Amino acid sequence: MTTKIEFELFITPLSQFHIGTGFGMGKFIDKTTSRDKLGAIYIPGSTIKGKAKYFGRQIAMSLGVDYCRDNQPCKGKPCAICKTFGSPLHQGKFFFSDAKIDKRLIKVLRKEEQENPAISMRFLLSTRTGTKIDRRTGTVQEDYLFTTESGMRGIKLTSKIYGRGNDFTFSDEKRIPFELLLLKNSLKLITHLGGGSSRGFGRVKLDIGKIYINGEEVDE
């Protein structure tokens, strides 16, 4: 029987956050942050999953559970990390949607934009100018002034996480499979998302919503 798991992950940035795109915006912004086709900021599901996988490995290490490395993924039976998060050779149990702003807020901003073009999705964005320090001299590096675009703090984003499979690991007394417990505890360890943490970016608070297994809410 296929087990279906669903729950929401609520992300509240406690500081500005920057999800790099690798692109700039002309001469005005050197590093833009991720935005969808409507111009609204979001956090890619792959960013959340990657961070959770990192902490999943830390948990496995602390428990003495054997797991593979990215450069040497499991070729045969997948380890707990591969089963939960996936690897180049194994599909993970969970899919992470992009974390996005509430559609109702987007709708309000789009309406306001039509009435007042000065109010747009950029209302949710901020910019910060920084410099690079030359480690050899300990002074600001010449000709290295850059501007980073970031999402504003305090705006809640929501990601939906889905689990599918017929070989989840259940113990006799638990209704929650091991892979879900590993994922949940990995998510609880996340304190930062995105780049620029050394510059004060990306501090977040994560809250896990109600968990449903095969359509039934489970009691932790």
C-alpha positions in Angstrom: 0.0 0.0 0.0 1.3 3.4 -0.9 1.7 5.8 2.0 0.9 9.5 1.3 2.2 12.2 3.6 1.4 15.9 3.4 2.1 18.9 5.6 2.9 22.6 5.4 6.1 24.4 6.4 5.8 28.0 7.5 8.9 30.1 7.1 9.1 33.5 8.8 12.3 35.5 7.9 13.7 37.2 11.1 16.1 39.2 8.9 16.4 40.1 5.3 17.1 37.1 3.1 18.9 36.6 -0.2 18.4 33.6 -2.5 21.0 34.2 -5.2 20.1 34.0 -8.9 23.5 34.6 -10.3 22.2 37.7 -12.2 22.3 41.4 -11.7 20.0 44.3 -12.7 21.9 46.6 -15.0 24.1 49.1 -13.0 21.7 49.2 -10.1 21.8 45.8 -8.4 24.7 43.4 -8.6 23.0 40.4 -6.9 19.3 39.9 -7.4 17.2 37.5 -5.3 14.7 34.9 -6.6 11.3 36.1 -7.8 8.5 34.4 -9.6 6.9 35.4 -12.8 4.7 37.9 -10.9 7.7 39.5 -9.3 7.0 38.1 -5.9 9.9 36.8 -3.7 10.1 33.1 -2.9 12.4 30.5 -1.5 13.0 27.5 -3.8 12.0 24.1 -2.5 15.5 22.9 -3.5 17.1 25.4 -1.1 14.9 24.1 1.8 15.5 20.5 0.9 19.3 21.0 0.6 19.5 22.6 4.1 17.4 19.9 5.6 19.5 17.2 4.1 22.6 18.8 5.6 21.1 18.6 9.1 19.8 15.1 8.3 23.4 14.0 7.9 24.3 15.7 11.2 21.5 13.8 13.0 22.5 10.5 11.4 26.1 11.1 12.5 25.1 11.8 16.1 23.0 8.6 16.2 25.8 6.5 14.6 23.6 5.7 11.6 25.6 4.8 8.5 24.9 7.1 5.5 26.5 7.8 2.1 28.2 11.0 0.8 27.2 13.0 -2.3 30.4 12.0 -4.1 29.7 8.3 -3.2 26.0 7.8 -3.3 24.5 4.4 -2.4 24.6 2.1 -5.3 22.5 -0.7 -3.8 20.1 -0.4 -1.0 19.6 3.3 -0.2 20.7 4.6 3.3 18.3 6.6 5.5 19.5 9.9 3.9 19.0 8.7 0.4 15.6 7.3 1.2 14.5 10.5 2.8 16.1 13.2 0.7 17.2 11.4 -2.4 20.6 11.2 -4.2 21.9 11.0 -7.8 21.0 7.3 -7.8 17.9 7.2 -5.7 14.7 9.2 -5.6 13.8 10.7 -2.3 10.6 10.1 -0.5 9.7 13.8 -0.2 8.9 16.6 -2.6 9.3 20.3 -1.5 7.3 23.0 -3.2 8.7 26.5 -3.4 7.9 28.6 -0.3 5.7 31.5 -1.4 3.9 34.4 0.0 0.2 34.1 0.6 -1.7 34.6 -2.6 -4.1 37.0 -0.9 -1.3 39.4 -0.2 -0.1 39.1 -3.8 -3.6 39.9 -5.0 -3.8 43.0 -2.8 -0.4 44.3 -4.0 -1.3 43.6 -7.7 -4.5 45.6 -7.2 -2.7 48.4 -5.5 -0.1 48.5 -8.3 -2.8 49.1 -10.8 -4.1 52.1 -8.8 -0.7 53.4 -7.8 2.3 52.2 -9.9 4.7 53.3 -7.1 3.4 50.4 -5.0 4.4 47.0 -6.5 6.1 43.8 -5.6 9.2 45.8 -4.9 7.4 46.8 -1.7 8.6 43.4 -0.4 12.2 43.9 -1.4 15.1 45.8 0.1 18.7 46.5 -1.1 21.9 46.6 0.9 25.2 48.0 -0.3 28.4 46.2 0.9 32.1 46.0 0.3 34.7 43.3 0.2 37.5 43.2 2.8 41.0 42.3 1.5 42.1 39.5 3.9 45.8 40.3 3.2 45.6 44.0 4.2 42.4 44.0 6.4 41.1 47.0 4.5 38.3 47.5 2.0 39.2 46.1 -1.4 39.5 48.8 -4.0 36.7 49.0 -6.7 34.6 46.3 -4.9 31.3 48.0 -3.9 28.2 45.9 -4.6 24.5 46.1 -4.0 22.5 43.0 -2.9 18.7 42.7 -3.3 16.9 40.8 -0.5 13.4 39.9 0.7 12.0 41.8 3.7 11.9 40.2 7.1 8.6 39.3 8.8 6.8 38.2 5.7 5.6 34.6 6.1 6.2 32.1 3.3 4.6 28.7 3.0 6.0 25.5 1.4 4.1 22.3 1.0 5.9 19.0 1.5 4.6 15.7 0.1 5.8 12.2 0.8 5.0 9.2 -1.4 6.1 5.6 -1.3 5.3 2.0 -0.4 8.4 1.2 1.6 8.4 3.8 4.4 10.0 2.4 7.6 7.4 2.0 10.4 8.1 0.6 13.8 5.5 -1.5 15.6 4.5 1.2 18.1 4.8 4.3 15.9 2.4 5.7 13.4 5.0 8.1 12.0 7.6 6.5 9.7 11.3 6.9 10.5 11.9 8.9 7.3 9.3 11.5 8.4 10.8 11.8 11.9 14.3 12.3 10.4 12.9 15.0 8.1 11.0 16.8 10.8 13.9 16.9 13.2 16.2 18.1 10.3 13.8 21.0 9.6 13.7 22.0 13.2 17.5 22.6 13.1 17.3 25.1 10.3 18.1 28.7 11.5 19.2 30.2 8.2 18.3 29.9 4.5 20.0 31.5 1.5 23.3 33.3 1.2 25.0 36.1 3.1 24.5 34.7 6.6 27.9 36.2 7.6 26.5 39.6 6.7 23.3 39.1 8.7 21.1 37.7 5.9 18.8 34.6 6.0 17.9 34.1 9.7 14.5 32.3 9.7 12.0 30.7 12.0 10.3 27.5 10.8 7.0 26.1 12.0 5.6 22.7 10.9 1.9 22.5 10.2 -0.5 19.6 10.8 0.8 16.3 9.4 -1.6 14.1 7.4 -0.8 10.5 6.6 -3.2 9.0 4.0 -5.6 11.9 4.6 -5.7 11.4 8.4 -4.1 13.8 10.8 -1.5 12.1 13.0 -0.9 12.9 16.7 2.9 13.3 17.3 
